[in-house]
Amino acid sequence: MKEAFKKHKKVVVFVAAIIIIIICCIAGYMAKIKYEQKQRN
C-alpha cells in the first residue's frame, strides 16, 4: 500500500511540474504578445 502511494506521489509531482511549465509558457507567450502590441502603438 505504501509503495503504491509513493509511486502515485511521484506521478502527481511529475504532472504538477508539467502543468507549471505549461502555465509559464502560456504566461510568457501572452506577455510577448502584449509587449509586441505595445511596441507597435
N, C-alpha and C positions, 0 to 999 in steps of 0.2 A: 504493500500500500504506500509506504513511504517513498519507495523508488519511483513509482508511477507519478507521485506528486512532484518529485524532484524533476522528472522529465517534463512534466506539464509546466512547471515553473520556468524551465529553460525556454520552452516554446513561447510562453507568454512574454518573456523578456525579449526574445527574438522578434516577435510580432510588434511589440511596443516600439522597438528600435526602428523597424521598418516604417511604422506609422509616423514616428517623429521625423525621420528623414524625408518622407513624402511631404509632411506639413512644411518643413523647412524649404523644400524645393518649390512648393506652391507659393509660399510667402515671398521667397526670393524672386520668383517669376513675376508676381503681382507688383512687387516693389520696382522691378526693372521696367515694367510696362508704364507704371505711374511716372517714374523718373524720365523715361523717354518722351512721354506726353508733355511733361513739364518743360523739357528741353526744346520741344517743337514750338511751344507758345511764345 
